Amino acid sequence: MKLPHRRQFLHLSTGAAVCPVVSRIARAQTYPSRPVRIVVPFDPGSPGDLAARLMGQRLSERLDQPFIVENWPGAGGNIGTEAVVKAPADGYTLLLVAASSTINVTLYEKLNFDFLRDLTPIAGIISIPFVVAVNLSVPANTISDLIAYAKANPGKLKMASGGNGTTGHLSGELFKMMAGVNMVHVPYRGADPALNDLLDGQVQVLFGSMPASIEHIRAGKLRALAITTPTRSGPLPDLPTVGEFVPNYEASTWDGLSAPRNTPAEIINKLNNEIDVALADPAIRSRIADLGSVPMPMTAGDFGKFIAAETEKWGKVIRAANIKPVIVRAP
């Protein structure tokens, strides 16, 4: 058999190596060529739903294809997550992931998917601070006051949350562990009834989201003691952080986008770039600020590391506090 000339062989080899690269570039350039759906595993009107719709609108404008938000609530977000895990890895089904997604990894003993393995992180969108708020009857104006009062009166303070295993609940449990205080957790069926009973004085402490709490704080109906993020927040710039009193304390809820495992890297990178461009836009940043949130731009790789760290962090809290996924209406 006659072997090909060396020059011809090199030419063929080079062409074979270039073809996959050209194919990937072409795929990224043509994506998306049809509508993309963003599955939000929570109810319409939730902070994550609003973040998905805000980003979906901008992606639609930038990429000339509809990015359609679909709400798949239920089982703490696991129903929608499983639907995306089983979807084709072609970039046309995306998932709105949140802090609760990382909590569910440990909170639920048996899931039909592996969150860290079966999804590919795309980008962060927003971070939403919690505010440590107390009923006006609580004799505390600072986190130091709250810690001192709780230590002097173990088990007297009732700490409300929107349910067992919610981000607000775990933020409170992390505080209890790090500050060495005993407050009784009172879970509700959602954040709204928890906030209502805080206003009425049925419970005394709440780690509530900034958007839900801020108007009551501004109206003087609740007393804000601190914000849970590492830095102070624009909407309440004079409010200190919990970390200023309890070193290294940090908690927040957040939202971002992921895709099924094995979604092409070129598509992941294209979406990440577009989202980062959107998060740098003053108009988008203003809308995000209106939600009581801050932009959370990062590379896909950094978002993956962030998700892994959050999963480990909340897993430790869940195991230490022996938290189970049971929602109980408070008396």
N, C-alpha and C positions, 0 to 999 in steps of 0.2 A: 504494500500500500504506500502511496506517495504521501510523505508528510508535508504539511503546508510550510511555505517559506517562513523564516523567522519573523520577518517584517509583517507578513500577513497574519501570523499567529498572534503577535503583539497587538495588532490592530483589532483582531477579533476579541481578544481578551479584554482590551480596554473598553470596547463597545459593550461587552457583557456586563462589565462593572458599572458603567455609566447608566445603563438602562433602568435599573431599580431606582437610582437617584432621580432620574428624569421622571419616572413614573410617580414617585412620591411628591416631587415638586408640582407636577401637573395635577395630582389629586388635591393638594392643598390649595392650588390656584382656583380650581373649579368648585371647591366646597364653599358654601352649600349650594347645591343645584335644585333643592326642593325644600319644603318647609321643615323646620326643626322643632321638636317639642321639648319643653322643659317641664319635667315632672316635679311638682312641689308636693312633698308628702305631708302637708299640713293644710289647714282650712284656709279658704279665701280670706284676705284681710289680715292675716298674720304678718309679722315683720318679714319673715322669709318669703312669703307670697308677694309682698310689696317690692322686696329687693329683686325677686325674679322677674317681675313685670317691668320694673324700671330698666333692668339690664336687657331683658328680652326686647323691649322697644328700641333700645339703642343698637343692639346687634342687628335687628331687622333693618334699621336705617342704614347701617354701615355695610351689611353684607347682602342686601337686596333680596332677602328671603324672609318669610315670616318665622319668628321664633315664638311659638305658641305655648302659653303656660297652661298646664293641666294639673288640677288639684286631686291628689290621691291620699286623703287623710286616713288615719287609722293605725292602731297598734303602735303608737308613739313614733310614727314615721316609717315603720318597717314595711308596710304594705307597698307604699310608693317606691321605697328603696329596692325591694325585691323585684318589682316590675322592671326597673331600669337595669338591674343586674342581669336579667334574662333577655334584655333587648339586644339587637344586633350591635356590634361594636363598630359602627360606621359614622358616628358623630351626629346622627339624626335623632337620638334620644339622650337627653342630658338630665342630670339629677341635681336639684337644689339640696345641698348638704348643709347641716347645721351642727352646733355644739351637741345637740341631742343625739345626732348620729354617732358620735364618738362615745357618748354615755351608754347607748344601747348595746354596744359591743360587750360590756360587762353586765349590764343590768338584766338582759335577757339571756337565760342559760342556753336556749336552743333557738337558733335562727336558721333559715333556709339559705343563708348566704354568709360569706365572710367579708365584712365591710372593708377591711384593709386590703384584702387580696383581690376582691372582685370588682373594685371600682378604681378608676384612674383619676387622680385629682387634676383639675383644670386651673382654677383660680379662686382666690378669695374675693369677696365682694364687700361686705360690711362687717364691722364689729359693733356690738350694741352693749353699752355699759349697763351694769346693775347699780342701783342706788340703795344703800342701806337706809331705810326709812323707819321711823318709829311713830307710834301714836303719841299725841301731845301729852298724854298722862305720864309717859315714861320720863323719869328724872335724869335725862342724859342729853347733852348738847354736842358731845364728841364721841368718837369710838372709844376713847379711854374711859369716858364716863359710863358707856354702855358695858364695857368689860368689867369695870369695878362694880357696877350695880348687879350684873349677872352673877359675879363671883360671891357677892354678899347675899344674894337671894337665889341660890341654885334651884333650877326647875320652876321658878316663878314666871319668867318671861315665856310667852308663847310666840314661836316663830312660824309665820304662815308661809305657804308656798302654793303653787298651782298644781301640785300633785307629787306623789312619791317619784323620785328619779328625774324630776325636771331640772333644768339648769339652775333655776332659782333655788330649788331645794338643796342641790349639791353645793352651790355657792355658800349657802348658809352653813351646811355641814362642814365645809372646809374651814370656814371662819371659826366655828366652834372648836374644831380640832386644833387649829393654830393658835387661837387665843386662850384655849383651856377653860372654856365656859360651858355651862349646862343650860340650854334653852330647849323647851319642849317643842318638837316639830308638829305642826298642825297642817295636814295636807287638804287641799280643796280640789274640786273638779274644775280647775281652770284658774287663771290669774285674776280674772275680774272679781269673782266672789271672795278671793283671798284679800284683794285690795279693799273691797267694800267692808269686810269685817275689821280690817286694820283701821279704817276711817271711823268705824263705830266703836272701836276699843275692845272688841271681842278677842283680838290678838294684838300683840304689842310691837312686833318686829317683822319686817318683810325685806327680803332681797329682791326688789322688783325692777323690771326693765325701765330704763330711762323714759321711753315714750309714754308708758302707762302711768308713771308716777309724777312726771315733772309738773303738770298743771296743778295737781293737788299740793305739791310742795310750794309752787309759786303763790298759790292762793292761801298759804298758811294753814292748810288743813292737816298736813303731815310735817314732821320735822326730819329733814335730811341730815344724816351724820357724815356720810362719806360715799365716794364712788369706788367701784370695785376694780377698775382698770388701773394699769401702772401709772398713767398720767391723768391729770385733771381734764375735765370735759368742757368743751365750748359752751354748751347750754347752761352749765352751772360752774363757771370758771373759778369761783371762790370756794367751792366744795373740795375738801381734801380727799386724798385717796385712802383706802383702808391700809394700804402698804406703808403709809406714813406713820401708822400706829402699830401695825402687825407686819414686820418686815417680810418681804417676799410674797405677801398675799396678793393674788391676782385672779380675777374671774370675770368672765363675760360670756355672752352668747354671740354667735357670729353666723354668717351665711356665706356659702361659696358654691361653685359648680364642680361636678365630677361627671365622668362618663363610664360606660362599661369597660371592663378590663380588655386590653388589646385594641382599644381605639387608636388609630394611627397617630404617631407622635406629631406629624405635620399638622393634623387637625387640632390636636391639643394645643400646640404652640400658637396656631393661628387664633384660636379662641382666647387664649391667654393674652396675647398681644392686643386684641381688640378690647378686651375687658379692661386692661391696664390703661389703654388710651381713653376709654370712657370714664374711668375713675379719676383721671387727671383733668377732665373737663369741668370748668367752674360751675356750669349749670347742673351737672350730675352731682357734684360735691355739695351744691346747695340743697338739692333734693334729699340727699343722704343726711345732711345736717337736720333737715326738717323732720326726719324719722328719729332724731335723737341718736344718730349713729355716726361712725367715722369710716372712711374708705379703708379697705384692707388689701391693697395691691401687693402681689408677690408672684414669683415665678411658680410654675407648676411644681417644680421640684421642692421649693420651699414650702408650698402649700401642703404637699405630701408629708414633709417633716413636721409641720405644724399639726396636722391631723393625727399623726402617730403620737406626738407628745401629749396632745389633748386626751387621746384614748388612754394612755398610760396614767396620766394625772387623775382623771375621773374614775378610772378603774380602782386606784388605790383608795379613793374616798368611799366608793361604793362598798368595797370589801371591808374597810375599817368600820364603817357605820352599819354594815349588814343591811343595806337598802334593797328592798324588793319592789318590783313593778306593780304595786297595788295602789289604786287611787281611792281614797276614802273621803266622803263629805264630812266636814267637821261639824260637831254639834252646834 
